[in-house]
Amino acid sequence: MEFIPLYFADRLTVINPHGTIGVVTLWSKVDYVIQRFREAGVDLDPKTSPIAVFGTLYGNGLREMLRNLLYNPQIQTLLICGNDRSGSREELEKFFAMGLEQVEGALVRYKSPEPGMVIASARIYGTKRLIDDLVRPENFHVSPRIKWLGDPKEDGTLTILKEFFQSRPPQFFQEISRLQVPLPEVEVQYFPSNPRAHVVVRESILEAWKEVLYLLTRFGRRVTLKKGDRLELQHVKVVVEKPRFEADDKLQAVNLDPRKLRQYQKDILKGEIRADETYNYGHRLRTHFGLDTLTACVERLKEDQEDRKSYVALWDTRRDLTVKEGRPCLVSLFFRKFEGKLTLSATFRTHNAMDAYPLNLYGLMAIQGRVAERVGLPPGAITVISHSLGLDPKELDRALMVIGKRPFKVRLDPMGYFRITLDGQEILVEHRFEDVTLKEYRGKKAERLQHEIARDVALSDINHAIYLGRQLARAEMALKEGREFVQD
């Protein structure tokens, strides 16, 4: 049987198409590994070599390799000889030794190449490797023998190579039918991130809302609730630095009704509850607990503007943990004077990012404005923490419409900026805020300076970090070449 690759034919080096051994070089260059095999005296003659093919295996070629092996069952032995940089050796070994387990909420989904074909996302047992389940160990009539030879750079590997081929008994191949398994197209379900660590800082409610929707459409993990599927992120923190009522045309451009928002701002301050309601925020804040909590906070802050006890819980534990329906999503408020302004921090148990989010933030702005006016402080930032922030996948088209085009925009890093110059035989980096130099960094290598600045958490903006890296690289090159350096 002749070796015929279905995938990556241009990346494989075929030695003897009738051989029964495949050599996996992992991250090592194939030409280098072949040279080491020659040094070990391995037969590489195209007519007589037992080796059929050499090929790499990085982190993303396992699906194709397994299908090539099924189509070429004469490959009875896999020799692994290479730099195992990404753990692909372990993934290959454990695929045949341990098999697959199905996973829920996987990073990717597979498009069916044939009508009616069901494809599940699976993980190789004992690894983090995700793969489709169309190829399983049991699909192989005989699983190939896998032998780890070592890193080709090590002298001991040549000894192992010689011993293996000297002691290898003759192999007789029993004709087995080729098996061709389709390779499904991969659909990315979400982009990887820490789903509990997203922070948004924007000046206005609309800017913040658009960013929240973008994060959910890009990073949200799919979960299945009783009410249906949702894209979810947890503990999302949003800071609106300058909350204000946007112009009507801007609101209408994203299908927000200014009249509805203004009415909501009025309603959230009322303490009444209608007969057909199980709760509302105004009632929880003004009446439910037998206390007008907003008035109580005003009195505390009037007496002491630095008071840190102006904290209001809307969650009635005794009731809300036991009833079948009618629980508040907004569960707490915290008023605090900061830098001469009254800030408001709000916590939401669950949060609908599409319709409820802008409505809730405009309601919070009304609550903050009422307390701030009576305390005699201007309103400051509003911070919102959403423990479970969700978006119905059926609303993706609406969300993308609101997000619109994301323009390139440079934002000033609140942690300051950097001035880079050459000082003698060193790169001088001054970390500055306004007109104050906070710290100086000195060195000849951009990499060293990069690590020192990162260690100090001296910047917070991704764009700023990329810019700084470019400037440090330019400064290092100018220093090496003896040229003048001028920061862009």
N, C-alpha and C positions, 0 to 999 in steps of 0.2 A: 504494500500500500504506500502511495506517495504522499508526502506531507504537502497539504494544500491549505494555506491559512485563509480563513474567512475574514479576519480583521487584522489590521495593522501589518499587512504584507510588506509595506515599504519600510517598516521599522524592524523587521525581523531579518536575521542573517542565517540563511539556510546553508548547512554544510553538506549533509547527505540526506536527500529527501526520503530515503528509505530507512533512515536510522530510527532507533527506538528510544533515544534519550533527548530530552529538552533541557537546556541550561537557562536558568533564570538568573539574570545579573542584577536584579533589584535596581538600585540607583547608580551602579557602576557602569561606565561606558562599555559597550559590547566589544569594541576593538581591543580595549585594554585587557578584558577578561580572556578573550581569545588568545592574545599574546601570552598570557600567563599559562594557559592550557598548553600552548606550544612548548613553553619553557619546562613544563612538567612532563613532556614527552607524550602527550595525548595524541592519538591518531586523529588528524583533521582532514584526511584525504577524502574528497567528495565521493569516491567510489567505495571506500572501505570503512570510513569512520562510523562508530555506533551513534554519533551525535547527529540528530536531525537538524536542530535549530538552536540558536542563541537569541534571547530577547530580554529586554528590561521589564521591570514591573514596578512602576511608581505607585502612587496612591490611587490612581483612577483607571487602571487597565485590567483589573481582575475579571470583570464580567466578560470582556473580550477574550482573555486568555482561556477561561473555562470553556467557552464555546468553541474555541480553536481546538482544545483538547478533545471535546466530544466528537468533533468532526474528523479528528485524526487519532483514533484509538490505538494506533501503533506506538504512540508515545507512552511507554510503560514506566519510565523513570524520569523524575524531575530533579535535577541537581541545582541547588541554590548556592550561588557563589557571587557575592557582591556586598556593597555597602547598604546595610539595612537602616536607612535614614528615617523611614516613615512607618515602620512596623508592618510592611506589606508581606514580609516573610511569615510572620505570625498569622496573618490573616489567611494566607494560602494554606498553611499547615492546618490551622484549626477548621477551615472549611471542610477538608476531607476527614479530619479526626472527630469533629464535634457537630458539624452541620449548622443548620439555621434555626433561628427563632423569629416568629413574627413580632412586629412592633406596631404600636399605635401612635398616631400623631407624628409620623416620620417627617424628616426634612424634605424628602422628595416623594413624588407619586409617579407611577409609570403609566404611560399611554399604551393601551392595548394595540399591538400591531395587527391583530386579527379580530374580526367581529366575535363577540361572545367570550373572548379569552379574559379570564380574571387573573390579575397580577397583584400580588401582595408585596408590601415592603417588608424586608426581613433584615435580620442582623446576624452576622456570624457569631456563634456562641463564643463567649470569652473575649470578644473584641467590641469596638465601637463601629465596626465597618458595616454600612448599610448596603444592601444589594437586593435586586429583584429575586423572587423565588422560583423563576422558571427553570433555573439550573440548580439541582440539588445533588449531594453526593451519591444518592441512590440512582441517579441517571447514568452513572458510569458503570459499565459492565464489570470493569476491574479498576479500582482506584489506583492511580499511578503511585509508585513508590517515591517518597520524597526524601532527599538526602541533603543535609546542610553541610557544605564544605568549608565555609568561613569567608572572611574578607580576603579578596585576591591580593591585597597589599601585604598581607602577613606571609612571612616565609613558611610558616607551618602549614599554610594552605596548600602549597605546592607538594609537600610531603603527603598530605591527605589525598590530594588528587592522584598522585602516582599510585598510592596504595589501593585506592578505589578501583582504578582501571586495571591494575595488575591482578586483583583478586576477584574481579567481576566475572561471574560465570556467563557462558553464552546464553543469549536470550532468543527464544523462539516465539514468534508472534502468531497467534491464532487469529485468523481473519474475523473481524467484527464489523458489523455495518456501521457506517458513519451516521451520526445523529446531528441534525441541524436544528438548533433552537433559535427562534427570532430574538433579536435584541431590541427591547422596548425603549422608546424615547423617554427621557427623564424630564419631569416637570418639577421645578423647585417650588415647594409649598410656602416656604418662608426663608428669609435670610438669617443666618445664625447670629445670635447676640445673647447677652444675659437678659432674659425676659423680665427680670425684676429690677433692672438698673437703669431704665431710661429716664432721662431728665430733659425737660424742655424749658427754656427761658426765652420769653419773647415780650415785646412791649405791649401788644394789644391782645384782646381776646380772640379776634379773628386769626391773627398770626399763630397764636398758640393752638387754636383748634385745628388749623390746617396741618400743623406739624404733628399733632396727636394722630390725626387720620393717616398721615403718611407713615408714621411709625407702625401703626397697626397693619396697614396694607403691606408693608415690607417685612416686619419682624413678628407679626401676630401669630401665635400658635393656635391651631384649630382644636377646639374642644367641643364635646357634644353635651348639651344640657337638656333638661326635660323640654324646654321651649324650642330646642333646635340647636344647630351648629353656631358657633361664634369664633371669631378670631380674637384671641385674648392676650393681653400683657398684664403683668401684676405690678402693683406698687409704683405706678407711673407718677412722677412728680412734675408738676407744671407750675411755673412761676410767671405770672403776668405782671410785669413791672409797672406799667402805667394803664391800669384798667380805665376804660372810658367807653361811652356809647358811640359806636361807629356811625358814620354818615349813612343815611337811609339807602343811598345807591349802592354802597359797598355791601350792606347787608342783603339787599335784594339780589345782588349779583351771585350770591351763594344760596339763594332761596330761603333766606331768613326774613320773617315778617317783622318789621320794626314795631308795629302796633302790638303784635303778640308779645314781643319782648318787653315792651313798656308795661303791658298789662300784667305780665308775670312778675315784674319788679314790684308792682303794687300788691299783688295777691300774696306774695311770699312774706309780706310784713303784717298780714292780717292774722288775727288769732282765732277766727271762727272756723268751724268745720261743718260741711254740709251733711245732710242725712245720708246721701249716697256715697260718702267718702269714708274710707277706713282710717286715713291719716292725711295730713298735708304738712309741709314744712313750717308754715306760719303757725299752725295750731301747736305743733311740737315745741316751737320756740317761745310762744307767748302764753299758752294755756294748759297744755296737756299735763305738765308736771305740777300744776298749781302755782306756777311762778312765771312771770314775764322775764325770761332769761336775758333778753336784750336790754331791758331797763336795768336789771341787776348788774349787768356788765358796765353799763354807762355809769352807774353810781360808783362802782368800784374804781373805774378809771378816772372819774372826776376827783375822787378822794386821793388817788395815787396813780399818776400816769405811768409809773413803772410797774404797776401791778401785774403779776404773772398768774393770777388765778381766774382771769376772765375766760374761762373754758366752759363750753356748753356741749353736753351730750344729747343728741336727739334720739338715741337708741334706748328704748325701754326694754331692758333685758328680760324682765319677768314676762312681759307680754310678747315681745317680738320673737323670742326663741320658741314659742309654743303655738302661735296662731298659724293658720294655713296660708294666709295671704295678707297683704297690706302692711308691709314693713318699709321703713324709710331707707333710701339709698344714701342720702346725706346723713352721716352719723355723728359728726362733731365739728365745732368751730372753736377757734382760739384767736383772741384779739390781743395784740401786743404793740406797744409803741416801739418804733425802731427808726433811728435817725430822724426824729422829729415828726414822723408820720404814723398813722394807725394802720398796721398791717393786719391781714386776716389770713389764717390758715384753715383750710377745710378738708375734711376726710370723707371720702365716699366709699361705702362698702362695695357696691357694684356701680358701674357707670356705663351707660349707653353712649358711645362716642359719637354717634351720628346725630340724633335729634336732641337728646337730653343735654349733651355737653355744653353747647353755647347757651342754651336756655338756663342751665344751672349757674354758669359763670356770670351771666347778667343778673340773676337773682342774688348771687353772693355780693355782687357790686352794690346792689341796693341795700343789703343788710349792712355791709361795711360803711356805706355812705350815711346811713341813719345813725349808727353808733358814733362814727367819727364827728358828724355835725354836732351831736349833743355833748360830746367830750371836748370839743374845741380843737380837734386836730385834723389836718388834711389827710385824706385817704392815701395809703401807700400801696405796696404790692399785695397781690392776692396769690396765695400758694394753694394748690389743689393736689391732694394725694388720692389716687384712685386705686384701691386694693385690687379690684378686678375690673379692668377696662376692656370693654368688648365691642365688637362690630359684627353685625350679621353679614355673612358673605354675600347674601342677596343684595346688600346695599353697596357693594363694591363700586358699581358704576356711579352712584351718587357721590361716594367718597372721593373717587378719582376726579369727578367734576369739580368738587370743592377744592381739592388740592391744586388742580390746574398745573401749569408749567412751573417747575421749581427753578427760579433764576439763580445764577451765580451771585452770591452776596457775601461781602466781607463784613464780619461783625468784630467790633473791638473786643479783645479778650479782657474780661474783668480783672484778670490777674496781672495785667500790665503788658509791656512790650520789651523787645530786646534790641540793643544797639551793639553792632558787631564791628570791630576794627582790628587791625593788626598792630600789636605793640611789641616791637623788636622781633624776636623769634617765636612769639606766641600769638594765638588768637585770643582776643579779649572780648568777652561777652558780658555786657552790662544789663542786668534785669532791672527795668525801670518802671515806675508808676508815676504818671504826671511828670514832675521835675525831680523826683527822688530816685536815686540809685539804691535799689534794695539789696543787691548782691552782685559781686563780680565772679565770673568764671574764667579761668585761664587754662590754656593747653595748646598742644600742637596738632592734636587729632580731633576731627569732628565727632567721631564715634564716642570718644571719652567725654566730650562736652555734652553730647546728647544724653548719655547715661546720667551725668551729674544733674542736668536740668530736670530730667524725668524723675530722678530720685527725690528732688525737692518739690515735686508737683508744682512747678513754677508756671505752668500754663494749662489752659483748660479747653481751648478751641482746636478742633481737628485741622481746620484750614491754617490756623496760626502755626501749629506744630509742623505741618508739611512745609510751609514757607520757611520756618526757622531751619529745618533740615537742609533745604536747598541753599540757604545762605551760608550755613556752616560748611557745606561741601565746597562751595565756591571759595570761601575764605581759606580752607585748608589747601586747595589747589594753588591759590595765589601765593600762599606762604611757601610752598614747595618750590614754585617757579620764580620766586623773588619779584613778583609783580605787585602793583598797587591793588588794593581791594576797596571797592566802593559798594556798600550795601544797597540792594535794590529798594 
